[in-house]
């Protein structure tokens, strides 16, 4: 199962990367125009574009989430490695807005 998950994650990353390339966007635009010019059904085209857009959006968001988690881990590591840094700032993204404001103001939210 883990092997399948990694394979699907790799496929998702590859498709998301390819979809974000400007050449891919131009190809999709040209294909849509050709579909319409050659008398293809607009309902089919609209359905395909809607479904494709939804799937690609989810792939890109998933990829973005992984990158954000990796970046947060790197930042947390730097905060924890720096002497005199406030350790409560590491992992702050998991706190509520009120707790973040308390830390920003220099107060301990757990007190």
C-alpha positions in Angstrom: 0.0 0.0 0.0 2.8 2.4 0.9 4.4 1.7 -2.5 1.2 2.6 -4.3 0.9 5.8 -2.2 4.4 6.9 -3.2 3.8 6.1 -6.8 0.6 8.1 -6.9 2.3 11.0 -5.0 5.1 10.9 -7.7 2.5 11.0 -10.5 0.6 13.8 -8.8 3.8 15.9 -8.5 4.8 15.2 -12.1 1.3 16.2 -13.4 1.2 19.3 -11.2 4.6 20.4 -12.3 3.8 19.8 -16.0 0.4 21.6 -15.7 2.1 24.7 -14.3 4.4 25.0 -17.3 3.5 27.9 -19.6 3.8 25.6 -22.7 1.2 23.3 -21.2 -1.2 26.2 -20.7 -0.8 27.2 -24.3 -1.4 23.7 -25.5 -4.6 23.4 -23.5 -5.8 26.8 -24.9 -5.0 25.7 -28.4 -6.7 22.3 -27.9 -9.9 24.0 -26.6 -10.0 26.4 -29.6 -9.5 23.5 -32.0 -12.1 21.5 -30.3 -14.6 24.3 -30.7 -13.5 25.2 -34.3 -13.9 21.5 -35.4 -17.4 21.3 -34.1 -16.8 19.4 -30.8 -19.6 19.5 -28.3 -19.2 22.5 -26.0 -20.9 20.5 -23.1 -18.3 17.8 -23.3 -15.5 20.4 -23.5 -16.9 22.3 -20.5 -17.2 19.1 -18.5 -13.7 18.0 -19.3 -12.2 21.4 -18.5 -14.2 21.6 -15.2 -13.2 18.1 -14.1 -9.6 18.7 -15.2 -9.4 22.0 -13.4 -10.7 20.4 -10.2 -8.3 17.5 -10.3 -5.3 19.8 -11.1 -6.3 22.2 -8.3 -6.3 19.4 -5.8 -2.9 18.1 -7.1 -1.3 21.6 -6.8 -2.8 22.2 -3.3 -1.4 18.9 -2.2 2.0 19.7 -3.6 1.9 23.1 -2.0 0.9 21.7 1.4 3.9 19.3 1.4 6.2 22.2 0.5 4.8 24.3 3.2 5.2 21.6 5.8 8.8 21.1 4.7 9.5 24.8 4.9 7.9 25.1 8.4 10.1 22.2 9.6 13.2 24.0 8.3 12.2 27.2 10.0 11.5 25.4 13.3 14.9 23.8 13.1 16.6 27.1 12.7 14.6 28.7 15.5 15.4 25.8 17.9 19.1 25.8 16.9 19.6 29.6 17.5 20.6 30.5 21.1 18.3 33.1 22.7 15.5 32.4 20.3 12.0 32.1 21.7 11.3 28.3 21.5 7.5 28.9 21.7 7.7 30.4 18.2 8.7 27.0 16.7 5.5 25.3 15.7 3.5 28.5 16.0 1.5 27.7 12.9 -0.5 25.2 15.0 -1.6 27.8 17.5 -4.8 29.9 17.4 -4.8 33.5 16.2 -5.3 34.7 19.8 -2.3 32.6 21.0 -0.1 34.0 18.1 -1.1 37.6 19.1 -0.2 36.9 22.7 3.2 35.6 21.7 3.7 38.6 19.4 2.8 41.0 22.3 5.5 39.2 24.4 3.0 37.5 26.7 2.9 33.7 27.4 -0.4 32.4 26.1 -0.3 29.4 28.5 -0.1 31.7 31.6 
